[in-house]
Amino acid sequence: LHPKYKTTYFTRQGWPTEWIDNAIALLRAEYEKNYATACTKRNDNADDFFKEIDEYGLDDNSDPIDDWISTGPIRTAQDPLKWWSGMLADNNRLAAMALDILSAPGMFYLHCVLCCH
């Protein structure tokens, strides 16, 4: 879920296609199990008065995993936690999961290894 690498990291490292597909399937399963329904609840209070207008024309039925994978890496995203925090503020449906996963202590170490070495 690092926006700078996405699945291109796996491809460049020579992962077999079936491994990449499995990684995507695990990502999808985690999202569906723990995040999908929490992200689709509507909040109809006064603070969201213009929410329907803001979201007019957006496809609520789009698949956030497919949307994420179909776009290229975001080369300007140096800090994934900061980037996803901004996406959470914009109501991105993957942001909560990305922040949970990337803020795990083991992921911090992996981020340091990938970015600093």
Salt bridges, closest charged atoms under 4 A:
GLU55 OE1 - ARG42 NH1 3.92
GLU55 OE2 - LYS51 NZ 2.77
ASP63 OD2 - ARG28 NH1 2.71
ASP66 OD1 - ARG28 NH2 2.86
